[in-house]
Amino acid sequence: MKISEVMTKDVLTAKPNQSIQEAANMMARIDSGAIMVEEQERLVGMITDRDITIRAVAEGLTGNTPISKIMTGGIRYCFEDEDIEQVAKNMADVQLRRLPVLNRDKRLVGVVSLGNIASTRSQSAAATVLRGVAQAHH
């Protein structure tokens, strides 16, 4: 089974120059803890609720701070034509709960999450990714 069969396709994205308050509002609206950040149709990073808390609020930054100041750049991703078993193993190895999904032109086409994989009929993929992300974070 390919990742494209289980990924979430309608991905809301933000631009690096948008404010972290806008990002937080987007997260609240779609009930998600992460927003992909793209610029000129290229994935440039991700901002999470944890980024906002640890990198912005804890540092005393205002809600007007651009996403680019606190987002995580150089994020890992997978390709839409990759096998779900291999992606689950990679997610477990690096303890990630979600991965952006790109096409071979490196354009964002979706996101695959722990929930997407857990909902598949692939018991081994679900068990693999659950084992990896369930480990304590350091």
Backbone hydrogen bonds, N-H to C=O, Kabsch-Sander energy under -0.5 kcal/mol:
donor,donor_aa,acceptor,acceptor_aa,energy
3,I,82,E,-2.3
4,S,80,E,-2.0
5,E,2,K,-1.6
6,V,3,I,-1.9
7,M,3,I,-2.1
8,T,111,V,-3.2
9,K,7,M,-0.6
11,V,9,K,-1.4
12,L,10,D,-0.6
14,A,36,M,-2.3
18,Q,15,K,-1.8
20,I,65,T,-2.2
21,Q,63,G,-2.2
23,A,19,S,-1.9
24,A,20,I,-2.5
25,N,21,Q,-2.4
26,M,22,E,-2.3
27,M,23,A,-2.5
28,A,24,A,-2.3
29,R,25,N,-2.4
30,I,26,M,-2.1
31,D,27,M,-0.9
32,S,27,M,-2.0
35,I,47,I,-2.7
36,M,12,L,-0.8
37,V,45,G,-3.1
38,E,14,A,-2.6
38,E,36,M,-0.5
39,E,42,R,-2.6
42,R,39,E,-1.3
43,L,106,K,-0.5
44,V,37,V,-3.0
45,G,37,V,-1.5
46,M,72,T,-2.1
47,I,35,I,-2.6
49,D,33,G,-2.4
52,I,48,T,-2.0
53,T,49,D,-2.1
54,I,50,R,-3.3
55,R,51,D,-2.1
56,A,51,D,-0.8
56,A,52,I,-0.7
57,V,52,I,-2.8
58,A,53,T,-2.2
60,G,56,A,-0.6
60,G,57,V,-1.5
61,L,56,A,-2.6
65,T,62,T,-1.7
67,I,18,Q,-3.1
68,S,16,P,-2.4
69,K,66,P,-1.7
70,I,67,I,-1.8
71,M,67,I,-2.1
72,T,46,M,-3.0
73,G,71,M,-0.6
78,C,100,P,-2.1
80,E,102,L,-2.3
82,E,79,F,-2.0
84,I,1,M,-3.1
87,V,83,D,-2.1
88,A,84,I,-2.6
89,K,85,E,-1.9
90,N,86,Q,-2.4
91,M,87,V,-2.9
92,A,88,A,-2.2
93,D,89,K,-2.7
94,V,90,N,-1.9
95,Q,92,A,-0.8
96,L,91,M,-2.4
99,L,112,V,-2.8
101,V,110,G,-3.2
102,L,78,C,-2.8
102,L,100,P,-0.5
103,N,107,R,-2.2
106,K,103,N,-2.2
109,V,101,V,-3.1
110,G,101,V,-1.4
111,V,8,T,-1.9
112,V,99,L,-2.9
114,L,97,R,-2.3
117,I,113,S,-2.2
118,A,114,L,-2.8
119,S,115,G,-1.5
120,T,117,I,-1.5
123,Q,121,R,-1.4
126,A,122,S,-2.2
127,A,123,Q,-2.5
128,T,124,S,-2.3
129,V,125,A,-2.4
130,L,126,A,-2.2
131,R,127,A,-2.1
132,G,128,T,-1.7
133,V,129,V,-2.3
134,A,130,L,-1.6
135,Q,132,G,-0.7
